[in-house]
Amino acid sequence: MRRLFNSLCAVGLLAASFALASPAHAASLTQVTNFGNNPSNLNMYVYVPNNVAARPALLVAIHYCTGSASALYSGYFHDYVTAADQYGYVIVFPEATRSGQCFDVYSPQALTRGGGSDPVGIVSMVNYAKQKYNVDSSRVFVSGVSSGAMMTNVMAAEYPDVFAAGSAFMGVPATCFATTGGSTWSSDCANGNITKTAQQWGDAVRAMGGSGTYPRMQLWHGTADPTLNYHNFGEEIKQWTNLKGVSQTPVLTDSPQSGWTRTRYGSNTVQAPVEGISVSGAAHVLPQTGMVGYAISFLGLNSTTPPPPSPTPTVSPSPTRTATLSPTPTPTVSPSPTRTATPTPTVSPSPTRTATPTPTPTPTPPASGGTASCTASYRVDSSWANGFTATVTVAAGPAAIKSWTATWTWGGNQAFVNTWNATFTQSGTTVSAKNMSYNGAIAAGGNTTAGFQANFSGTNATPTLSCSAT
């Protein structure tokens, strides 16, 4: 467990917490206790929007190692929360409580339907939410990051009667991480040393105890992931194309954003049976800006009504097919990246497609006397040998403000890897963070936050920030 903790923490997976300034009585993340059978002592948190649909969809959002429900809610998956406010669906956030806060995707109990451990507790959360919030049972989805992505594969594979679709950011095939003797880490799987045929991967899932129609699956991976090797991306696609009964030959290959290679299997639709998106040069840092919007569209969360049934796949493979998939990467990137290289990914701009949720604008605060002013600071939330995450807090003075910009000068060789909730620019050691369209307005005495992940060399002292406002 400690090895898994250190490995995933070292690549900077932790997301800095941030929260938009919100009105009184706004919906918030709430803990639920006594939700049912919970053999591994998970915590359950739920987000129910103020305007919940009469028959809402349900999303199970699963965090990464060293993470928490609140960190995922405020960080990498906050676009899911924003979309829930718009479309009225409910989000359940399971939280691991064991050392390292990783989910069990390795034990025989976890890899057997009804066998115990984390999957049983997560299903209990789903059943609780379905009864409590009148959830549409045909619209239950699962999505996760890293350890949570591995659990996304496990849950969708083990409980195909529960989940309609899943979206996994940086995962491995279900059963790939299986260990013996109580170990919590599979070096062979993590390093990309396990290769099976599509039939073998599918049979491994069928042996878990689930049956029936398996969920649609969307898979994301960076080509330079040093923690869960990119090889696992192709193995995941083999597994899910087999489970969905479609060919491993994509019916579509395109690039919806710079550096992304998207392949669809079984049909050329937004909600294809299987979809894979590889991100050129990206390390273990997904999702990046705009990616959750594509996941929302794939899952079908951008509607208050159920989507039509998935189209009939255009190609059906022979069940004994053994071809090995090689996902089509961006031409300049090798599909088997060198393990020692961890290039800094280029953060892709938000997609222009309408499926991307638009954050609910913060109402313009009422006018108040005085000169517009603000203060800014940042705290380091987590750090490792050559990287860290931080939260920037901007507070309005005695008068309401409409926009803000925080600036500072770094004393070392810091460089952004990923940012959220502000437009960050850097010239040498001089940095500025400017509000987004939805969080510039801050009431008098109020505050908002943004965040980032950065790499550094040398010293990493926390600087003093200045702030300007209008």
N, C-alpha and C positions, 0 to 999 in steps of 0.2 A: 504493500500500500504506500509506504514512504517513497518507493521508487517511482510509482505512478504520480504521486504528489509532486515530487521534485521535477520529473520530466515535463509535466504539463505546465507547471508554474514557471519553469525556466524559459519557456518560449513566449511568455507574456500573454497568456490567454485571458487573464483576469480583465474584466471590463470595469472601468471606473463608474461608480454610481452617480446618476444624475436624475433630477426631477424637475419638470417644468413648474413654474409658479402657477398655482391653480386656485380656483375659488373655494370658499368654504363649502364643506359638505361634499366635496368631490369624491368620486370613487377612489379607492385605494387598495393596496395589497393587504389582505387580511388572513391571519392564520386560522386554520380549522383543526379542531381536535376531535378525537373519538369518531373518526370517519369510517371505521371498519377494520378488517383484518390487516395488520401492519407488522409482519414478522421481523422486519429489519429496522423498525423504529424511525421511519422517515417522518419528516415534517411535511405538512400540507399547507400551502398558501393558495388563495384564490383571488382573482380579480374579476369583479362583476361591474360592468359599466353602469352608469346612472340610467341610461336608456337601453336596458337589456331587451333583446327581442323576445317575443312571446314564446317562440320555440327556438332558442338560440343554438348555434353550433358550439362545440367545446374544443378548445385547444389545450393539449398537455405540453407544457414547455419545460424542457429538462436541461439543467445547468451543467457546466463543465467542472472538472476536478478543481478543488480549492474554491469553487464558486458557491453561490447561495441563491435562494429564490429572489431575494431583493436585488442582488447584483445583476442577475439576468433580466429581471423586470425593468431595472433602471438603465441597463447598459445595452448589450448586444440585441436584445429582443424588445426594445421599447417601441419599435415600429409595430409590432404585433399589438401592443397595448393601445397605441394610438388608433389603429384600425378597429380594435374592439369597441372603442368609443363611437366610431362611425357606423359599424355594422352590427353592434349589439351582441357579440358572442362573448362567452365566458372563457377565462384562462385559468387553468390549474397549474401551479408551480410546485412539483415535488422538490424536496430538499433532503439531500443525503446528510446523515449525522455521524457517519463513521469517520475515523481519522483520514484526513485528506479530502473529504467531501466528494469522493468518486462514487459512481454507481456500480453496482455489482452486475457485470456483464460476463463473468468468468466462471462462476461456481456452477456445479450441476443443478443446484436448487433453482438458480436464476434462469438457467437455460432449459427448464422443463415447465411446461404449462401447469400452473397450480402448485409448483414445487416449493414455493416459498421465496424468501428474500425480497428484493426491491420490486420485481414485477408484480407480485401479489399486492403489495401496498399501493402501487400506482393504479392498478385496476380497482382497488377499493376506493381510491380517490375519484376515479371516473364514475363508478356506480353511485357514490355519494352525490356528486355534482349533477348527474343525470336526474336523480330523484329530487334534489333540492331546487334546481333551477329549471326544471321542465325541458331539459336538453333534448334536441332532436337526435335520436340514437344513430341515425344514418349520417350524421355530420360530426363525428368525433375524430379529431386529428392529433398528430403528435409531431413535435419538432424539437431538436436538441443540438447542442454544440459540443464537440469533442467527446468526452465521456457521455454527455447527454445525447450526442449523435449515435454513439454505439448503442445506447439504451433505446434510442428511437428505432433502430434496426431490430433490436431484440423484441420490443413491445409489438411492433407491427408484424413480426414473424410469428410470435408466440400467441398473439391474440388477434388473428385476422378478422374475427367476428366482432371485435370492439372498434377497430380503427378503419376509417375509410381511406386515409392517405397519410403520408409522412414526408417530412423534409429534414434531411440530416446534413449538418455542416461539419465536415471533417470526421467521418466515422470509419467503421470497418464492417465487413459482413457479419451478420448474426452468426454466432458460434465461433468466429475467428479467434476471439480472445479467451476461449475455454482453456482452463488450466486444471492441474491436479495438485493434490497435496496442500491445498489452502493458499497457493500463490495468487496474487492479485494482478500480476503483470505477465503478459505474453510478449517476450522480445521478438519471437518469430513473426507474430502478427504485426506488431508495431513497426518492425523494420521492413515489412513487405516481403517476407520470406515464404509466405504461405500462398500457394497457387493451386486452385482446384478447377475442375470443369464446371460449367454452369449446372449440369445435372447433379454433380456432387454437392455444390452449394445449396441447390434447391432441396435435395434429399436431407441435408443437414437440418434445414428449417422444418421440413415436414416431420422429422423425428422429434421435434420439440413438443409436439402434441396438438398444434393448431390444425384446423382444417377449413375447407371452404374456399371462398374467393379471397385472395390476398390483396392488401391495400395497394393503391398506386404509390409510387415512391419517387421522390426527387432527391438527388445526391449532389453534394458540393464538395470540392477538394482543391487545395492549392498544389501546383505542380512541384513546389519546393518545400513541402511540409517535412520538417525534420523530426517530428514527434510521431505522427501516424503516417507512414510513407504513402506517397501517391499511388503506389501499386495497389493499395486497398480500394481505390476508387474504381478501377477496372473490375476487381473481384466483386465489389458490391453490385455493379451493373450486371455482371454475369448472374449473380444470385437472383436479383429481382426480375430480370427478363425471363429467367426460368420459371419463377413463381407465377409470373403473369402470363406465361405461355406465349411470349412474343420473341421475335428474332433478335439476336445480338447485333445485327446490322441495323444501324440507325436509319430511320425514314427521313430524318432531317439533321443536318449539321449546319450551324450558323454561329454568329458572334453577336449576341444582342448588346454587348458592351465591350469596350476596348479591353483586350486581354482575356476575354471569356470565350470558351468554346463550349457550345451547348449541343447536345445530341438528344434526340427523342426516339423512343422505341415503341413500336406498335401502332402509333398514329401521330400525325403532325397536328396536334392540338395543344392548347394551353394546358389541358389536364390529360396529358398522354399517360399511358400505363406506367412508363418509366421515363425519367428525364435526368440527364447528367450534365453538370456544369463544372468544367475545370477552369481554374483561374491561373493564368500564366505568371510564374515567378512568386506566387503568394506562399508564405510560410504558414504556420499554424495560427492564423489570425482572422479566420472567417467567423461570422459574416462581416463583410465590409459594407460601406454605404450603398444603399439601394437594393441589396440582395434580398432582404426580408420581404420587400415589395413583390419580388418575383415568387417567393415562397407563398405569400398570401394568395396570389393569383392561382398558383398551381394547386394549392389545397382547396381552393374554393371558398375562402373566408371573406372575399370581397362581395358578399351578397347576403341578404337576409332570407333568401329562399334556397332550397336545395338545388344543386346543379343537375342538368340532365344526365342520364346514365352515360358512363364512358363508352365511346364508340367501339365497335367490334375491331379488334386488332387486324391490321391489314395482312400480316404474315404470321403463320404458325410454324414454329420450328419442330424438327424431329425431337422427341423427348430424350434421345440418346446423344444429342449434339454435344460435341466436345470442343468446339472452336474456342480459342482464347481471345478475349476482347482486348483491343488496344485502343483506349479512348483517344480521339483525335485531338491532340494538343495544339496550341498556337505553334506555327511552324518552327519558330526559333527555340522552342523549349523541348528538351528531351523528356519523354514520358516517365523515365526513371531518373529523377534528379539526384545529383550527388548529395549524399547525406551531410557532408560537411558544410555545404553552402546554404546560407539562409538569407537570400536576397530580400531587400526591403520592398514589399509589394506596393504597386501604385494603386492608390485608392480610386476606384471607379466612381464616376459621377452618378448621381441618382438617376435611374431610368426614367425616360419620358413617357413610358406607357401608362395608361390610365389605371392599371392595377396597383401601382404604387400608392400606398395610402398617404394622404396629405394630412400632416399634423393639424389638429384643431387649433385655429389661431387663438392666441391669448387675447381676451378683450382689452381694448385700449383703456388704461386706467383713467379714472376721472381726473380732470385738471385740478391741480393744487398749487398753492403759492410757492414761491421760492425758485431758485436756480437749479436746473437739472444737474445732478451730480451722481457719482457712483464710486464704490470702492471694489477692489478685486483682489483675490488671493487664490493660491492653489495649494492643495495638499497631495502628497504622494500616497496613493492607496495601496500599492504593492510594488515591489522592486525585485530584481534578480541581477545576475552578473553583468548583463549589458543592456538592460531595459527596465522600464517601469510604466505604470499607469498612474494618472493623476486626475483629480477633479478640480475644475476652476469654478469658483463661486463669485458671482457679481451681485452686489447689493445696491439698491437705489438709496439715495439720500432722503432728505425730508420732503422732496418733491417727486412726483411721478416722472418716469422717463419713458421715451419712445424707442430709443436705441442705445447701444453701448458698444464700446471697444476696449478690451483689456490688452495691455502691452507689457512686455518684460524683456530682459536680456539674460540669456543663459551664460553661465560661466564655464561650461564644458563643451563637448562636441555632441550635443543632442540633436536628434532628427526625428520627425514625426513618422509613425508607422500607420496609425489609424486615428481618426478623430470623430467626434460626434457632438451634436447640439450647438455647434458654432462653426464659423468659417475661420480656420487657422491658416495663417501665412507666416513664412519664415524667410528671412534674408540674413545669411550668416548666423549670428547669435541673437539677432533681433527678431522678436516674435510678436504677433498680434492675434487676438481672437475676437471676431466680430459676431454679433448676434445673428441668428437665423430669422426668417420672416415671422416665425411664430413665437419667439421668446424675447423680442426686443423690448416690448412694453412691460414695465415692472412698476407696480404700485409703490407709492411712497413707503419706505421702510421694508419693502419686500425684496426678494432675491430669486435668482435662478442659477442653474449650474450647467456646465458643459464638461467635456472630458476628452482625454487623449491617451494613446499609447505611444511611447517613444523609445528609441534606442539611444545609447550614449557610450562614450569612452572617456576615461579620465574622471574628473569630479562631477558630482551631480547635486550640487547644493540647490535648495529651493530658493528661487529669486523673489525679490519684492516686485509686486505688480502695480502698475498705474492704471487708471480707468477714466475714460471720457464718456460723456452721455449727452443726448439731446432730448 
